């Protein structure tokens, strides 16, 4: 990962936009859709700038000038000059999915957006709002943080009570609260990896990796497999026979044939 994705609240915030024509118009629509205010370079309150100038020399000079003021700058179609890039967006308000390529190919990001757009139910935003409204009830149902997270993970897993890729009724969250399971329980789970290809992982294996607080793995485990873990999980090389004292969900990865299968 060579960029950290961030969602910036632009509501009522000034954003410097330099340029005219199609490129600038597209960025203007994007800024205004997010609630931002397009302003000129003389606005001293702005902290973000987008340079949509056609001329290469003018764009380079403008970027240098704005960066010297401490602004974060995006230069349209010039990834080498960018502090940040604008992704392809799927909007299921309040769910927002951003697809980026680090500036490598806007066309690829667009193609992926179009594919994923067709996969996501129109009611996905309603599910998010229902979960938000039920926040206090969810805390009451599962008071412990790890227990609550595992219950939510189980509900949102493929085939789960709140599977986000399935059509959900208006009462889905209420029904889950009344009858929801606890999700993946605390303990040590061993996953036998049969292939270095992450696409060969089973749904259960992916679910365990997504629920783990700690993942132990042999030194030769491919990064592509480890990338399927939670972004905030602790990941460390497994020592032979080392004990595991950490509470919560711990997953030990082994190569198939060296330990019990998951």
N, C-alpha and C positions, 0 to 999 in steps of 0.2 A: 504494500500500500504506500504510494508516494504522495498522497494527499489525504488530509483529514476532512471528511465531509462535515459541514456545519450548516445549520438552518438559521438564517439571520432575520430578526424581526425588523422589517423596514417600515412598519406602520407609522406614517407621519414623519419619516426620516428623510433628509435631503440626500440625494445621490447625484453626483456630478456626471453628466452625460455629454461627451464631446463628439460631434459629428452630425452629418445629415445623410439622408438617403435610406435605403432599405435596411442596412445593418443597424443604424441608429434607431430607426422606427421600431424594429423588432425588440431591441433592448428597452426602449421606452415603454412598450406595451408590457414587457415582463416586469419592469420596476413598478409601474402603476398598478398592475394586477396584484402585486404583493403589498400595495398600500404605500409605496415610497413616493417621494416627490423629486421629479427630475429638475435639476438646477444647473446653473452655469458654473464655470471654473472659479468665479469670484466669491462663491458661497463658502465662508470660512467654517461653517458648522458641519459641513459634509465630512464623512470619514471614509467613504467608499467612492470610487470613480470608475467609470467605464469609458474607454476610448474607442470610438467607432469611426476612426478616420481612414479614408481610403489610401491616402498618400503615406508610404512607408516612413519617409523621413519625418514628416509631421507627427506621425503616430509615435515614433521613438522619442522625439523631443518632448511631446506632451506627457508621455509615460514617465520620463525622467523628472520632469517638472513636478508632476503630481506626487511621485514617490518621495521627492525631496521634502514635501510638506508632511510626510508621514501617513499618506493615504494608502489604503489597499486598492490596487488597480487591476482591472481586467482590460486587456487589449484584444478586441475582437479579431479572431483568426490569426493571432500572434501568440501562441502559448508560451513561447520563451520569454515574453515580456510580462506575463501574467503573475500576479500574486494569488489570484483565485480564478477559477473557471465557472461558467454557468452551465448546469447540467440540463439534460432532457428531463422533463417533469411529467409525472402522472399525478393528477389532482383528484383526490377523492376526499375533499375537505371534511374533517381536519387531517386526513391521512395524506401525506405528501411523499411521493417516492421520487428520488433524484437519481439519475443514471449518468455517470460521468466516465470519461476516458482519459482524464488528465490533459485534455486538449489534443489527444492523438487523432481522434476522428469524431467530429460532430455527427457525421452520417451514421456511424455505427451506433452511437448513443440514441439517435433518432429511431433507427431500425429496432433496437431493443425495446425502446419505449412503446412502439407500435405493437410489438408482440405481447409485451406484458399488459398493455392497456386492455387487450381483448381477454386476458385471463382474469382480470380483477372484477368482482361483482360491483354493480353500481351502488349497492347498499353498504359497501365497506366503510364509508364515512359514518353511516348510522350506527354500525357496530362500535366504532371508536367512541362516538358520543355516548352510547349506552354504557360502555365500560367506564368512561369518565364520570357519568352520573352515578354509577354504582360504586365509586371508589370507597366510600365509607362502609358500605355494606360488605364489600370484598374484604376490607380490613377486619371487620367484625367476624366474618365467616372464617378467615384464616389469619389470626392475630400475629403469628410469627412471620418475619420477613422471608426467610428461605422457604417455609411452607407455602406462603402465599405465592411466591414466584413460581414454585413448582406446579401449583394448581393452575395458575394462569398459563404456563407453558404447555401443560397437558391439554387444556381446553382449546388452545390455539394451534395445536399440532394437527397434522393431516388426519382427517377423520374425527377430530375432537369435537366437543360440544359447540365450540365457537370457531371452528375451522374458517379462517378468513377468506379462503378461496371457494367456500360453499355458500349458497344462498341461505341467509339467516332470517328468521321471523322476528317480528318486533319484540317478542317475549323471550328471545334466546338467552339473553344475559340473566334474566330473572329465573328462568328454568335451570340454568347452570348453577346459580347461587343456591337454589333449593336442593339440587341433587348432585352437585359437582364432586368429583373425586379429588384426592389429594395430590395427584400427579406423581412424578418420579420421587420415590422416597429416598431419604438419606441413606448412604452406604457406599460401599466400594463395588464398582461394576467393571468387569473385564470385557473388553471388546477385542475379538480376534480379527485382525485385518487380513483379508485374503488377497488384496490387490492394492497397488499404489495409486490406482485410479479412484478419486473420491466419488465418482458416479456409481461405483460398485457398492457403496455403503447402503445398508438397508435403512428403511424409515426408522426402525427402532434405534439403530446405531446413531443416526443423525439426531434423533430426539435426545438420546443420552448425552451426546457431545454438546448439544445446545443447552442442556440443563446443568452441566458440570461446573462446580466451583474450582475444581483442580483436575488437570489432565496430566497423567504420567505417560511417558512414551519412550520407546527405545531410541537411541541416538540416530538411527537410520530411517526414522519415520518421515515420509515425504511432507514437505510444507503444505502441499495441496490437501492432505488429510487433516493436518492440524488447523488449517484455515476454516474448517467446518465447526470449530469450537466457538463458544460465546466469546465476543470481543473482549470482555472484561475477565475472562477466566484465567487463573494461574496455570501456566504450562511449564513443565520441567521434565528433564530427562530422568527416566526411572532407573534408580540404582538396583542392582540385584538384591532381592530380598529385603529392601528397605521398608520400614513400617510406614503406615499412613495414619497420622494422628488427627488430620483435619476433619472437622465435622462437615455435614452436608453431602452433596453428591460428588464423589470422586470417581473418575474414569481412568482405568489403566489400559492403555493400548498395547497389544502384543501382536506379533505376526502369527497368523493361523498355523497351528501345529505345535506352538510352544506353550499354549495354555488353554483353558476352557473357553469355549465359544460363547458369544453373547446371543 
